[in-house]
Amino acid sequence: MADRAVTVDGTRWSVSVLAERAPHGRCWRLVVGFRSPEPSSRSVWATYPSEFTSRSALFAQADRLSDDAIAGLLQQQLV
């Protein structure tokens, strides 16, 4: 995923993604990290609701996610 950022409630968040797999698991999950440059904010990590048997398919899916979908995932974590 190329460098991305989303704005939620007036705060701009940098977006990072990684692949996670449980020990002895077959499927990879997409984990999205959010960081804000504001000193009072915290980092937020969320699992995107999908699984893939291929890491490359997982990262291809991450590239196709819309900014609205990513912002929605962050909003769910902030409530």
Sequence and secondary structure as in RCSB ss.txt:
>XXXX:A:sequence
MADRAVTVDGTRWSVSVLAERAPHGRCWRLVVGFRSPEPSSRSVWATYPSEFTSRSALFAQADRLSDDAIAGLLQ
QQLV
>XXXX:A:secstr
   EEEEETTEEEEEEEEEE  TT S EEEEEEEE SSTT   EEEEEEEEES HHHHHHHHHH  HHHHHHHHH
HHH 
